[in-house]
Amino acid sequence: MYHEDALEEYQKAVKAGLKEQRALTAAGKDPFPAVLDQIIGNLSDTSTKDMGIVDIPAERIVGVKSAGRITAFTASFHPLLDQDSEFATKWINLCEAHLTEGIQEPILCYEYLGNFYVQEGNKRVSVLRHFGAPRITASVRRILPLPSEEPRIRAYYEFVEFYKTAKLYQIQFCRPGGYAELLAALGKDPGESWTEMEQRTFSAYYQYFRDALRALGSDADRLPPEEALLLWLRVYPYSQL
């Protein structure tokens, strides 16, 4: 792969980034990645757990650990800086590495409430997402909020138990009871381990389901795909998904 081809990819990525920046700004939304330090504030109210090396869903990488140079990326990690910048040179070199031998080094990120915030590896995320990578290998540190009766926190702690056996980050319910209903629809008991084949099959089926929703123009803000899946499973058996 020639340098000129990697440069062309950077130009395409920046074009997509500028388009996303304009669209988000016009909609009154922040065009840059979220900053975890600004979200969680006082770290004394949380605890951290090392989750090891995990393949995480690329679309759940929503921000960065600290502010730094967040204006170099859009919310979806498209690059924004001029192609003559040092940033662009590093991005292009990573692009060449990806297209010739693959990006091998895991990123370092924090997981909070099911989403991921990058501490090291922003440009790796940018390159891999530019090429449509569905998963990115990461060294993950999970930040656990203090338990509370808030529905989102209760649902998250249900996810923590679900993850122990399913090892799936794709499903993130925002209300309690969602995981129990999903397991029942799948014919699995709480705490029952998932085989690798079950994990792969469910991930593929769920991706098809989300793609179909998007093709129909479904508004994910009004009806998240997880909730839509539960509605579907109340009518049809999982085997027909």
Secondary structure, 3 states (H helix, E strand, C coil): CCHHHHHHHHHHHHHHHHHHHHHHHHCCCCCCCEEHHHHHCCHHHEEEEEEEEEEEEHHHEEEECCCCCHHHECCCCCECCCCCCHHHHHHHHHHHHHHHCCCCCCEEEEEECCEEEEEECHHHHHHHHHCCCCEEEEEEEEEEECCCCCHHHHHHHHHHHHHHHHCCCCCCCCCCCHHHHHHHHHCCCCCCCCCHHHHHHHHHHHHHHHHHHHHCCCCCCCCCHHHHHHHHHCCCCHHHC
